[in-house]
Amino acid sequence: MSEFTNHADEDEPFVPTPEEIQWLKDIRAKAVKKPRKKRVVADDTGLDPIARLSRDLRDAARILGDHEARFLVDYYYKLQKDRIRCAHQVRTLAKEKEPNEIIDWFTMQAETFESQMGVALDRYSTSKPIGEWARSIVGIGPVIVAGLMANIDIQQAPTVGHIWRFGGYDPTVKWLPKTKRPWNASLKRLFWLIGESFTKFAKHDDDIYGKLYLTRKAFEIRKNDAGDREDQARQALEDKKFGKETDALAWYSGCYPGGTMRKWNDLEPESRIVFPDDSARRAQWLMKARNTFLLDQRLDPGKGVRMLPPARIQLRSQRYAVKLFLSHFHHVFYEMTFNKPPPLPYVLSEQAHVAFPELAVHTHFLAPPNWPMITGPRAPESPVDPDENLVPPPEAEEDPTLPSE
């Protein structure tokens, strides 16, 4: 294009030349954003991919019935388990350099299906005020909230003890042979998932129940090393049969001296010093170090202190935190439903203090966190690695105001 005509010093009105007009048209055409073509991925399998939920279906999830929500929560965890199995199979085949396109395709479809079901449960979890409160707790996600809302009927639970028993947290209830299971298996699994979530989020700045788990675990380790759990260890040997080569049998039979549990647990922070950034090598080192340590400490049965194994200490500590969360969940749910606080726990009531004067120490009431609710953004999710093993602080004292196991 030739040089533009300069009209600045002329008295006549500006009239662009034909070349200037064509240049402006070209610039304008380039400036117009062309619609991006939808990327189409070739699919040699001939199978139709899973369709995503429409906006109407996502909105309809808010009016799901509790029965439908219970089914979706159970099915969600089944899908998650199958998806993990498929992903593991894909990784194994990739290492062996075998063809895995079909299994890989099914894995991606399972991820999509699981994600879409999570979207529906997320909408359902916000359909009731109790869901909004539960979601404000660090470590409690929408699927767990949906499971609690679908399985717990506050009209049938005047006290939190009813929820504990319904979810299998009443130690006095035994499942006898040839009888119906006396608790809700899905709810019990949900309680276990809550405990695992609290464990993983214990390092979050806004966490509450995870730090309670750490404190309780330190307390349980001290009591275990001191021999205060010996009667429970003996009872476990009477109730169950353990293989001769199992680690649990050695702990129950008194094959280790007092203090072994604390030293065994302290190897975990040491592993983080040795391998601060490699979680896989850290796990291998920790397993080897702990096995070597136990071999060095091994005594003949009965020569040491009868103790509970580490896995049982872990579960006891998690259940302690979960039971307090469920107490707060019941308190908030009850008050939302009946516009009044729930009855006080028996240990805080006047009847208990009259009948058992020694219970007078139970005078502290731990109010539910985030209640009454304050509107605002939810706390951010934790950056904690879900695979990390958390360790309780070295000095943690028992809080007598919290629920016992």
Number of C-alpha atoms within 10 A of each C-alpha: 7 6 7 10 10 9 12 9 6 8 7 8 8 10 10 13 11 9 13 16 11 13 13 12 12 11 10 10 11 10 9 8 7 8 6 6 6 6 6 6 6 7 10 8 9 7 9 8 12 12 10 13 14 9 8 8 11 18 14 13 21 18 13 17 11 18 10 12 24 21 12 20 23 16 14 20 13 12 17 16 11 15 20 14 12 19 18 13 15 21 13 13 15 12 8 9 9 10 11 14 12 11 15 17 17 16 21 16 17 20 18 16 20 18 15 18 21 18 17 23 27 21 19 28 28 19 17 15 14 21 22 16 21 27 20 20 19 23 25 17 18 21 26 24 24 28 24 23 22 22 19 18 13 18 9 9 15 15 18 22 17 16 24 21 17 19 22 21 19 15 9 7 11 11 11 9 7 6 7 8 12 14 19 14 13 15 23 17 14 21 24 17 16 23 27 19 20 27 26 21 26 24 18 18 12 17 17 19 26 28 21 23 27 25 22 27 23 23 21 21 23 20 15 25 22 17 19 16 18 20 13 14 23 16 11 16 14 9 8 7 9 14 9 9 8 9 14 20 22 25 23 26 22 24 21 26 20 18 16 21 23 15 14 16 17 15 17 21 14 13 19 18 10 13 15 12 10 10 15 10 14 19 18 11 17 20 15 11 15 17 13 11 15 18 10 10 13 17 17 11 16 14 13 20 26 29 33 29 17 17 9 11 20 19 15 19 24 27 23 20 27 26 23 19 20 18 21 19 19 25 23 26 24 22 13 14 13 11 10 11 14 16 13 12 14 13 17 18 15 12 11 16 17 11 9 11 10 10 15 14 12 16 13 10 11 11 12 17 16 13 12 10 12 9 7 7 7 11 13 11 12 17 10 12 11 12 10 14 12 17 18 20 13 13 9 15 11 11 12 11 14 17 15 12 12
